[in-house]
């Protein structure tokens, strides 16, 4: 009974901490939501793009590959950039790049153009999301852990709303979700300009190869490789599963991934921190990866049957 009350108080504390944040935090968090929407946005419209642009599933899946490849590479050097031009300017440049390439994506006439424009979108995404976490920590009230939870909540919300928006607008035309994200990013751009004060640049500038040099730390290297393999499997499923949903409309595919994203957000904010307190980070990661592997195995078996 006492443990239940303590757990309830902890959840209330997390919610109060998230809700009572300065306006600049909300401006950055809103833009984070929209930025992460870009990841799952194309899922519900992959089949429509494939049909209307006469592309194979493999070609269409490159929309994820180009986006995430550029994001991953550029994120290695965003610390070098933001430490020199400032966090706020880095955020704004990232948003402008996303707005431009999302708009051009909605105007593209071939899958090749769209793949290239998604790569440009990934550039803006890398500049924004890697700087956003540091910005939220810098301007938030409360402990760093609470700021990280807010960032993770924004990520989960974006990952859930992205497919839903993609499905809703994609039922009109596959081009509409791209214009929708560009519009929301423009709102985020204005909000950050108006609400976020310039953040002082760090006294010690990040080195150009600083992120790669950090991999000399064994723990960080192992964690990085684990994340690499995890994301490889994760995005393989994310990119290809819509093609297996035969007979599903764009909005129905969007609802499937919306449910997944909602659980992602809830788990990130409430479940994961609690499990980490009980069993520790390492045990939770091993258990999550094992469960993930079992789920993948079951998906394959059920598909064959």
KEVEX-541932 format. One line per field, with one value per residue (C-alpha): residue number from 1; residue in three letters; x, y, z. Coordinates in steps of 0.1 Angstrom, whole numbers, plus 5000, padded with zeros to 4 digits. Layout:
BEGIN
nr: NUM|... .
rest: ala|... .
c1: X|... .
c2: Y|... .
c3: Z|... .
//
This chain:
BEGIN
nr: 1|2|3|4|5|6|7|8|9|10|11|12|13|14|15|16|17|18|19|20|21|22|23|24|25|26|27|28|29|30|31|32|33|34|35|36|37|38|39|40|41|42|43|44|45|46|47|48|49|50|51|52|53|54|55|56|57|58|59|60|61|62|63|64|65|66|67|68|69|70|71|72|73|74|75|76|77|78|79|80|81|82|83|84|85|86|87|88|89|90|91|92|93|94|95|96|97|98|99|100|101|102|103|104|105|106|107|108|109|110|111|112|113|114|115|116|117|118|119|120|121|122|123|124|125|126|127|128|129|130|131|132|133|134|135|136|137|138|139|140|141|142|143|144|145|146|147|148|149|150|151|152|153|154|155|156|157|158|159|160|161|162|163|164|165|166|167|168|169|170|171|172|173|174|175|176|177|178|179|180|181|182|183|184|185|186|187|188|189|190|191|192|193|194|195|196|197|198|199|200|201|202|203|204|205|206|207|208|209|210|211|212|213|214|215|216|217|218|219|220|221|222|223|224|225|226|227|228|229|230|231|232|233|234|235|236|237|238|239|240|241|242|243|244|245|246|247|248|249|250|251|252|253|254|255|256|257|258|259|260|261|262|263|264|265|266|267|268|269|270|271|272|273|274|275|276|277|278|279|280|281|282|283|284|285|286|287|288|289|290|291|292|293|294|295|296|297|298|299|300|301|302|303|304|305 .
rest: unk|unk|unk|unk|unk|unk|unk|unk|unk|unk|unk|unk|unk|unk|unk|unk|unk|unk|unk|unk|unk|unk|unk|unk|unk|unk|unk|unk|unk|unk|unk|unk|unk|unk|unk|unk|unk|unk|unk|unk|unk|unk|unk|unk|unk|unk|unk|unk|unk|unk|unk|unk|unk|unk|unk|unk|unk|unk|unk|unk|unk|unk|unk|unk|unk|unk|unk|unk|unk|unk|unk|unk|unk|unk|unk|unk|unk|unk|unk|unk|unk|unk|unk|unk|unk|unk|unk|unk|unk|unk|unk|unk|unk|unk|unk|unk|unk|unk|unk|unk|unk|unk|unk|unk|unk|unk|unk|unk|unk|unk|unk|unk|unk|unk|unk|unk|unk|unk|unk|unk|unk|unk|unk|unk|unk|unk|unk|unk|unk|unk|unk|unk|unk|unk|unk|unk|unk|unk|unk|unk|unk|unk|unk|unk|unk|unk|unk|unk|unk|unk|unk|unk|unk|unk|unk|unk|unk|unk|unk|unk|unk|unk|unk|unk|unk|unk|unk|unk|unk|unk|unk|unk|unk|unk|unk|unk|unk|unk|unk|unk|unk|unk|unk|unk|unk|unk|unk|unk|unk|unk|unk|unk|unk|unk|unk|unk|unk|unk|unk|unk|unk|unk|unk|unk|unk|unk|unk|unk|unk|unk|unk|unk|unk|unk|unk|unk|unk|unk|unk|unk|unk|unk|unk|unk|unk|unk|unk|unk|unk|unk|unk|unk|unk|unk|unk|unk|unk|unk|unk|unk|unk|unk|unk|unk|unk|unk|unk|unk|unk|unk|unk|unk|unk|unk|unk|unk|unk|unk|unk|unk|unk|unk|unk|unk|unk|unk|unk|unk|unk|unk|unk|unk|unk|unk|unk|unk|unk|unk|unk|unk|unk|unk|unk|unk|unk|unk|unk|unk|unk|unk|unk|unk|unk|unk|unk|unk|unk|unk|unk|unk|unk|unk|unk|unk|unk .
c1: 5000|5028|5048|5017|5014|5051|5049|5018|5036|5066|5043|5026|5060|5071|5038|5041|5077|5068|5039|5056|5083|5093|5079|5112|5112|5077|5087|5117|5096|5069|5095|5110|5076|5073|5109|5103|5070|5092|5105|5071|5053|5060|5050|5013|5020|5048|5023|5007|5042|5052|5021|5019|5056|5059|5086|5094|5091|5129|5132|5105|5121|5151|5131|5141|5176|5186|5169|5185|5219|5224|5209|5233|5264|5257|5249|5285|5295|5266|5284|5313|5288|5266|5295|5307|5275|5253|5225|5196|5211|5218|5181|5168|5191|5179|5143|5148|5164|5136|5110|5127|5132|5098|5081|5102|5094|5058|5065|5088|5079|5099|5110|5147|5140|5120|5149|5174|5151|5146|5184|5183|5155|5178|5205|5181|5168|5204|5211|5179|5173|5209|5209|5174|5182|5211|5188|5160|5185|5199|5166|5144|5136|5144|5169|5185|5167|5134|5145|5156|5122|5105|5127|5118|5081|5084|5101|5074|5046|5062|5067|5030|5014|5037|5021|4986|4991|5007|4977|4951|4967|4979|4943|4939|4972|5007|5020|4999|5019|5051|5034|5018|5052|5066|5038|5042|5079|5074|5052|5080|5105|5085|5080|5117|5126|5101|5105|5140|5167|5202|5221|5257|5283|5304|5338|5354|5346|5339|5365|5355|5363|5352|5323|5343|5372|5348|5343|5377|5357|5348|5314|5303|5316|5296|5265|5269|5273|5242|5222|5234|5222|5190|5181|5191|5164|5139|5139|5140|5106|5093|5101|5089|5059|5034|5038|5027|4994|4975|4941|4949|4942|4967|4947|4945|4983|4987|4965|4985|5017|4999|4991|5027|5039|5015|5029|5064|5057|5041|5069|5096|5081|5067|5077|5114|5125|5107|5122|5156|5153|5144|5168|5194|5201|5221|5195|5167|5185|5194|5158|5144|5166|5158|5121|5126|5143|5114|5088|5107|5108|5071|5063|5081|5063|5029|5034|5043|5012 .
c2: 5000|5024|5015|5022|5056|5064|5053|5075|5105|5099|5099|5130|5146|5138|5152|5184|5188|5184|5208|5236|5244|5278|5288|5284|5247|5243|5260|5237|5207|5215|5217|5184|5168|5180|5170|5134|5133|5134|5099|5081|5105|5086|5052|5054|5069|5045|5024|5055|5069|5035|5033|5069|5073|5038|5027|4993|4988|4987|5021|5036|5024|5045|5074|5061|5052|5086|5104|5084|5080|5117|5123|5098|5112|5149|5144|5134|5170|5191|5197|5212|5235|5246|5253|5279|5295|5290|5266|5289|5296|5259|5251|5278|5267|5231|5242|5263|5233|5210|5235|5239|5202|5191|5216|5205|5169|5177|5191|5162|5143|5111|5088|5097|5133|5124|5103|5131|5156|5133|5133|5171|5168|5145|5173|5197|5171|5163|5200|5204|5172|5168|5205|5204|5181|5203|5233|5218|5209|5244|5263|5239|5241|5211|5182|5171|5138|5156|5175|5143|5128|5158|5153|5116|5125|5148|5121|5096|5120|5129|5093|5086|5117|5115|5084|5096|5129|5111|5088|5116|5139|5111|5100|5132|5130|5117|5152|5167|5154|5170|5204|5198|5192|5223|5244|5230|5236|5272|5276|5261|5284|5315|5302|5296|5331|5347|5327|5313|5337|5333|5306|5314|5295|5271|5283|5251|5245|5209|5194|5185|5148|5150|5126|5099|5103|5097|5062|5053|5049|5012|5017|5044|5022|4992|5013|5029|4996|4983|5013|5008|4972|4981|5009|4987|4962|4988|5008|4976|4968|5004|5009|4976|4967|4990|4969|4939|4956|4946|4962|4989|5025|5052|5063|5027|5022|5055|5043|5012|5032|5058|5031|5020|5056|5062|5032|5044|5078|5062|5038|5065|5087|5063|5027|5029|5051|5029|4997|5013|5022|4985|4965|4990|5003|4973|4947|4967|4972|4935|4925|4950|4938|4901|4909|4929|4899|4876|4899|4900|4862|4860|4886|4864|4832|4848|4863|4829|4813 .
c3: 5000|5010|4978|4957|4973|4967|4931|4926|4941|4918|4888|4900|4905|4869|4855|4876|4865|4829|4831|4850|4826|4811|4778|4759|4769|4755|4722|4718|4729|4703|4676|4688|4684|4648|4641|4653|4634|4602|4610|4609|4587|4554|4568|4559|4525|4514|4493|4477|4468|4454|4432|4420|4414|4399|4424|4439|4477|4479|4461|4483|4515|4505|4519|4553|4544|4530|4558|4587|4570|4567|4602|4617|4600|4605|4642|4648|4640|4653|4687|4667|4649|4678|4701|4676|4663|4694|4702|4692|4657|4652|4660|4637|4608|4613|4612|4580|4563|4573|4561|4527|4520|4533|4510|4480|4489|4485|4450|4438|4407|4410|4438|4431|4438|4469|4482|4477|4494|4523|4527|4529|4554|4575|4575|4591|4614|4627|4634|4653|4674|4686|4698|4711|4741|4752|4749|4769|4797|4796|4799|4819|4856|4877|4875|4843|4845|4842|4812|4795|4802|4786|4755|4754|4758|4729|4709|4717|4710|4676|4667|4674|4659|4628|4613|4623|4605|4576|4574|4577|4552|4531|4525|4505|4486|4495|4491|4519|4548|4536|4534|4568|4585|4567|4582|4617|4615|4605|4636|4657|4640|4650|4686|4691|4677|4701|4732|4734|4745|4731|4750|4759|4739|4758|4769|4756|4719|4707|4685|4649|4655|4692|4689|4671|4696|4724|4711|4726|4758|4758|4774|4749|4720|4731|4737|4703|4685|4704|4693|4657|4655|4674|4649|4620|4630|4641|4609|4587|4603|4602|4565|4552|4574|4556|4524|4543|4554|4524|4521|4547|4538|4546|4577|4589|4586|4604|4633|4637|4641|4662|4688|4688|4693|4722|4740|4732|4748|4779|4783|4779|4805|4831|4826|4816|4845|4870|4856|4856|4893|4901|4879|4866|4831|4819|4829|4814|4781|4778|4786|4761|4733|4741|4740|4708|4692|4703|4688|4655|4654|4661|4634|4609|4619|4619|4585|4571|4586 .
//
